Amino acid sequence: MTLRQRIRGAFFAALGFAFFEARAQIDTVPGMPPVPDPKNLYSETTADKVSPALAGDKELVYVPHVQSNDVYVIDPKTFKVVDKFKVGLNPQHVVPSWDLQTLWVTNNAERTTKGSLTPIDPKTGKPGAPIDVDDPYNMYFSPDGESAIVVAEALKRLDFRDPKTMKLQYSIRTPGCAGVNHADFSIDGKYAIFTCEFSGGLAKVDLVNRKVTGYLKLSRGGMPQDIRVSPDGSRFYVADMHADGIFVIDPEALKEIGFVKTGKGTHGIYPSRDGKKLYVANRGSHVIHGMKGGPGSVSVVDFATEKVEATWPVPGGGSPDMGNVSADGKTLWLSGRYDNVVYAFDTTTGEAKVIKVGNEPHGLAVWPQPGRYSLGHTGNMR
C-alpha cells in the first residue's frame, strides 16, 4: 500500500469515526428511531424521502370544519373539492398516525361529553367508524410510537392511549396549563413542551417519568398557539396570537431567549421541506372568533438567523391558520379559519390560490408527507 493510499484510508476512517460519534451523541428514548443528523432532525422529511409504504396513498388535502362537522377533500393538482363526508362534533385537526397508516380526525365536541376520533384510510380517502374518547382537541404520538397522546384541552389532561385501539393507558394532568393544545418534542424524545393557550404559557412534560416538570409564563402576549423545535433541537419557537410573533425558548432551562415579530394573530408554524425556514401563519386577529378579511399573512423566517425574510399577504385579506407543506415543498396549504376558505401558497413566489370550503376550516392535513414517522398534529414528521 502506498503512502497516498494509507493517508486516504486514514482520512476516510476518521470521517467514519466522526460520523459515528455524531450519530451516537443523541441518546434517544428506547424504541424511538435514531436521529441520523443531530444538526437537523428534519433531515428525513425532505422531498425525496416519502416512505415506499405510502406509494398507494392518495394525494389529497383533508380539511376539517369545526362548525359544519365534516371534512372536505381537495385534489392538490386541480385545487378543487372532490369529496365531503360527515365526522363527529367539532372536528379540529386531521392527524397522521405514528405508523403513517391512518389519518385521525379529532372531534372534541366542545362543551359536551361526545368526543370522538374518526379514522381515515389514506389509501382510499374514506372514513371509518369513530372511536369515542374524552375531549380530543388535538393529538400527538410518543416518539417511540407506543402511545397516542390525546390532548384533552378542556380537562387540562394528556391521555396516553393505545395508538390503534385508543384504549386508555394512563393520563398526565396539566393543572397549570389552561387551554393545553399544541406541542413539539425534544430531539431525544425524552420530553415535550405544550402550549397553554388560556394561561399564557408553556408546560414541559417529562415523557419518561410521566409528569409535568415545569411551567413558563410568557413575558408578553398571552395566547400561545403552535410550537416547533429547531433543526438541532436547541430551541423551540412558540407562536402567540396576542404577541404577534414567535417566542424563542431554551427548552432545557425552559426560559425565553428571544422574540421574532411576524404579523397580527400569529398562529401556525411549519418547517420548509429543506428544514431551513419556518412558515409562520398570522391569522389576522387577536380573538378566537375573528372577522373575515382581516390582515392575515404568512411570514417566512430563516431558522439560522431568526429573521423574517419575506411576508406574504393574503389577497383581499384573510385568516391563515393551520395546515402543512406539500410533499414536494412547493405549496404551503393553510385553512382560512374566519373566511371559510383554504389557501395554497406558492413557496417560491408567495402567491396564493383560494379555494372555497365549509364552515370554519381548521387543522387541515396534506397527505402523503415525507418522513419515517409522525409525531401527530397536522403532520409533525421525523
C-alpha atoms as one frame of an Amber mdcrd trajectory, in Angstrom:
protein
   0.000   0.000   0.000   1.381   3.393  -0.979   1.682   6.332   1.413  -1.074
   8.112  -0.512  -3.394   5.121  -0.060  -2.608   4.926   3.664  -3.316   8.632
   4.126  -6.552   8.323   2.145  -7.628   5.308   4.203  -6.883   7.091   7.475
  -8.828  10.146   6.292 -11.964   8.199   5.485 -11.634   6.158   8.671 -11.546
   9.414  10.638 -14.595  10.660   8.760 -16.418   7.449   9.572 -15.493   7.733
  13.248 -16.647  11.362  13.351 -19.929  10.388  11.683 -20.416   7.571  14.186
 -19.713   9.941  17.066 -22.228  12.463  15.662 -24.865   9.786  15.369 -24.125
   8.427  18.824 -24.404  11.770  20.586 -28.229  11.714  20.548 -29.270   9.274
  23.258 -32.894   8.719  22.328 -35.603   7.018  24.353 -35.867   3.254  23.718
 -37.960   2.432  20.666 -37.565   5.841  19.040 -35.983   5.735  15.576 -32.413
   7.116  15.582 -31.576  10.715  14.689 -29.391  10.417  11.543 -28.250  14.045
  11.610 -28.001  15.679  15.061 -27.793  19.086  13.387 -31.064  18.597  11.534
 -33.864  16.499  12.973 -35.838  17.309   9.789 -33.259  15.520   7.610 -35.616
  12.629   6.897 -38.509  14.848   5.779 -37.041  16.140   2.517 -39.000  15.795
  -0.709 -37.162  12.645  -1.810 -37.943  10.720   1.385 -41.604   9.753   1.091
 -41.858   6.249   2.547 -42.376   3.444  -0.019 -45.156   2.219   2.282 -47.209
   5.256   1.187 -46.963   4.501  -2.541 -50.659   3.601  -2.721 -51.896   6.559
  -0.684 -53.992   9.145  -2.488 -52.527  12.641  -2.845 -55.176  14.719  -1.104
 -55.742  17.587   1.306 -58.157  16.875   4.177 -59.948  19.899   5.659 -61.936
  19.576   8.941 -64.672  22.124   9.670 -65.338  22.995  13.302 -68.905  24.215
  12.753 -70.255  22.064   9.909 -68.909  18.805  11.433 -67.457  17.472   8.200
 -64.259  17.034   6.217 -63.778  18.365   2.697 -61.231  16.654   0.469 -59.228
  18.706  -2.042 -57.300  17.416  -5.050 -53.990  19.327  -4.847 -53.442  19.006
  -8.586 -56.699  20.706  -9.590 -57.264  22.774  -6.407 -60.865  21.558  -6.354
 -63.012  19.916  -3.680 -63.535  16.313  -4.788 -65.253  14.772  -1.764 -67.046
  15.563   1.504 -68.026  13.392   4.454 -69.516  13.840   7.906 -67.473  13.140
  11.045 -68.055  13.806  14.765 -68.870  17.049  16.556 -66.463  19.989  16.141
 -63.597  18.367  14.216 -60.414  20.331  14.938 -57.438  18.594  13.296 -56.586
  15.777  10.883 -53.666  13.890  12.434 -51.361  11.352  10.720 -50.651   8.316
  12.912 -47.140   7.412  14.061 -47.005   4.471  11.630 -48.397   6.603   8.750
 -51.244   4.154   8.136 -54.193   6.204   9.429 -55.335   9.821   9.456 -57.307
  10.625  12.606 -59.911  13.389  12.785 -60.069  14.834  16.302 -63.709  15.674
  17.095 -63.622  17.316  20.517 -67.377  18.008  20.747 -66.992  21.309  22.578
 -68.826  21.615  25.909 -70.208  18.075  25.639 -69.032  14.553  26.505 -69.422
  13.273  22.928 -65.799  13.481  21.798 -64.559  11.016  19.200 -61.790  10.146
  16.756 -62.673   9.330  13.153 -60.114   7.235  11.236 -59.484   7.922   7.548
 -57.825   5.328   5.335 -55.245   7.287   3.287 -55.306   4.661   0.549 -58.993
   5.281  -0.152 -59.544   8.717   1.368 -62.647   7.379   3.111 -63.606   7.490
   6.821 -64.138   4.526   9.109 -66.130   4.003  12.297 -65.444   6.615  15.016
 -63.996   5.757  18.425 -65.340   7.563  21.492 -62.679   9.378  23.555 -62.756
  12.295  26.000 -62.254  15.787  24.579 -59.770  15.143  21.714 -58.921  18.720
  20.770 -55.605  17.628  19.301 -53.464  14.505  19.189 -49.788  13.616  19.146
 -47.782  10.393  19.356 -44.985   9.417  21.699 -41.629   9.294  19.880 -41.396
   5.535  20.420 -44.805   5.007  18.801 -46.206   3.249  21.864 -48.895   5.824
  22.648 -51.271   8.256  21.054 -51.366  11.412  23.185 -54.885  12.832  23.160
 -54.824  16.472  24.214 -57.940  16.846  26.345 -57.880  20.650  26.372 -60.962
  21.378  28.491 -59.927  18.756  31.053 -56.310  20.012  31.384 -55.134  16.482
  30.728 -52.997  14.420  28.371 -54.462  10.966  27.808 -51.977   8.352  26.613
 -53.797   5.716  24.591 -53.078   2.633  22.525 -52.231   4.124  19.096 -54.544
   1.752  17.237 -57.433   0.874  19.576 -57.311   4.159  21.549 -57.755   2.257
  24.797 -56.579   4.434  27.706 -53.108   3.570  29.038 -52.586   6.403  31.555
 -53.008  10.169  31.927 -50.810  13.123  32.858 -52.656  16.078  34.332 -51.572
  19.620  33.479 -53.328  21.727  36.142 -51.230  24.822  35.460 -51.846  24.729
  31.719 -55.282  26.105  30.858 -56.023  25.545  27.191 -53.359  22.898  26.646
 -53.351  22.290  22.912 -50.156  22.219  20.778 -46.787  20.528  21.341 -43.438
  19.525  19.973 -40.802  17.092  21.187 -37.165  17.205  22.219 -34.644  15.814
  19.753 -34.073  12.776  22.012 -37.785  12.139  22.627 -37.476  12.463  26.399
 -39.807  15.410  26.873 -42.398  17.548  25.118 -43.367  21.179  25.551 -47.071
  22.036  25.329 -48.595  25.482  24.860 -51.189  26.755  27.330 -53.497  28.991
  25.285 -55.639  30.343  28.097 -52.968  30.778  30.786 -50.377  32.407  28.546
 -47.530  29.959  28.997 -45.908  26.600  28.407 -45.798  23.246  30.169 -42.797
  20.918  29.987 -43.739  17.248  30.231 -41.247  14.502  31.115 -42.305  11.574
  28.910 -40.007   9.102  30.677 -41.173   9.774  34.239 -44.674  10.761  33.134
 -45.023  14.107  34.855 -45.022  17.876  34.328 -41.600  19.224  35.289 -42.217
  22.936  34.889 -44.289  25.827  33.619 -43.216  29.053  31.951 -45.325  32.213
  31.862 -44.532  34.129  28.676 -43.480  37.737  29.133 -45.969  39.308  26.741
 -48.891  38.378  24.538 -50.761  35.743  26.427 -52.260  33.376  23.846 -49.612
  30.844  22.715 -50.597  28.552  19.864 -48.395  26.312  17.719 -44.844  25.325
  18.683 -41.883  23.896  16.726 -38.401  22.690  17.581 -35.287  23.984  15.787
 -33.371  21.595  13.480 -30.677  20.945  16.099 -33.170  20.687  18.954 -31.618
  23.554  20.911 -34.558  25.939  20.615 -38.324  25.879  20.469 -40.407  28.503
  18.651 -43.813  29.455  20.066 -46.465  31.346  18.099 -48.528  33.788  20.152
 -51.741  35.332  18.804 -51.562  38.334  21.127 -47.829  38.995  20.858 -47.922
  38.946  17.023 -44.780  36.872  16.714 -42.834  33.839  17.864 -41.028  33.447
  21.168 -37.640  31.717  21.114 -37.333  29.276  24.026 -34.382  27.463  25.586
 -36.090  24.099  26.217 -33.575  22.771  28.755 -33.786  25.820  31.001 -37.407
  26.499  29.998 -36.850  30.226  29.567 -37.310  32.888  26.894 -34.191  33.834
  24.957 -35.653  35.846  22.079 -38.655  37.045  20.113 -39.332  37.415  16.379
 -42.044  39.862  15.290 -44.109  38.421  12.428 -47.711  39.596  11.911 -51.075
  40.050  13.561 -52.513  36.964  15.249 -49.519  34.608  14.910 -50.834  31.064
  14.950 -49.350  28.151  12.944 -45.674  27.214  12.375 -44.405  24.870   9.639
 -40.823  23.961   8.647 -39.927  24.218   4.974 -39.223  20.989   3.160 -35.441
  21.531   3.382 -35.643  22.369   7.104 -34.062  25.800   6.641 -37.084  28.064
   7.074 -40.226  28.438   9.140 -43.533  29.380   7.543 -45.476  31.316  10.183
 -49.227  31.791   9.681 -50.540  35.093  11.033 -54.317  34.748  11.429 -55.008
  38.500  11.302 -56.903  38.692  14.593 -56.292  38.636  18.348 -59.554  36.828
  19.145 -60.622  33.206  18.735 -63.610  34.085  16.549 -62.332  36.826  14.272
 -63.815  38.656  11.313 -63.491  37.806   7.642 -60.986  39.646   5.502 -58.543
  40.543   8.255 -54.853  41.445   7.762 -53.753  37.816   7.578 -50.343  36.884
   6.194 -47.527  34.339   6.174 -44.057  35.250   7.438 -41.024  33.334   6.179
 -38.431  33.075   8.962 -34.872  31.828   8.450 -34.003  29.195  11.072 -30.321
  30.181  11.193 -30.718  33.950  11.571 -34.179  34.023  13.167 -35.048  36.918
  10.860 -38.160  37.414   8.715 -37.076  37.046   5.089 -40.422  37.653   3.428
 -44.065  38.354   4.195 -46.858  37.012   2.007 -50.141  38.923   2.428 -53.444
  37.228   1.721 -55.038  38.853  -1.347 -58.054  40.844  -0.165 -57.386  39.901
   3.453 -57.885  36.591   5.208 -57.134  34.322   8.153 -54.392  31.712   7.500
 -54.430  29.193  10.322 -53.302  25.547  10.318 -52.032  23.164   7.648 -48.746
  21.898   6.237 -46.329  21.927   3.325 -46.819  19.696   0.272 -44.539  16.685
  -0.108 -42.505  18.433  -2.810 -42.227  21.602  -0.714 -43.690  23.798  -3.436
 -47.028  24.621  -1.763 -47.972  25.721   1.749 -51.568  24.695   2.452 -53.405
  26.602   5.196 -57.017  26.820   6.312 -58.648  30.275   6.262 -60.348  29.975
   9.640 -62.648  33.014   9.535 -63.098  33.162   5.772 -64.288  29.594   5.058
 -61.549  29.021   2.502 -58.255  27.178   2.066 -55.105  28.927   0.847 -52.447
  27.275  -1.313 -49.332  29.477  -1.168 -46.613  29.031  -3.773 -43.480  28.792
  -1.605 -41.337  30.367  -4.321 -43.445  33.440  -5.107 -45.761  33.710  -2.089
 -48.775  33.933  -4.386 -51.903  32.175  -3.125 -54.761  30.279  -4.691 -58.014
  30.459  -2.708 -60.430  27.515  -2.503 -63.924  27.839  -1.044 -64.700  25.219
   1.605 -67.096  24.698   4.551 -67.823  26.448   7.836 -64.717  27.274   9.924
 -61.902  25.146   8.496 -59.165  24.352  10.993 -56.233  21.882  11.160 -56.005
  20.539   7.619 -53.619  17.731   6.654 -51.705  17.380   3.393 -51.038  13.748
   2.541 -48.770  11.943   1.881 -45.834  13.519   3.705 -42.118  12.635   3.632
 -40.705  11.091   6.796 -40.255   7.850   8.708 -42.916   8.511  11.337 -45.397
  11.133  12.538 -45.480  12.804  15.933 -49.029  13.942  15.250 -50.835  17.266
  14.895 -51.259  18.040  11.157 -48.041  16.204  10.316 -45.073  16.805  12.641
 -42.828  14.433  10.725 -39.406  12.997  11.505
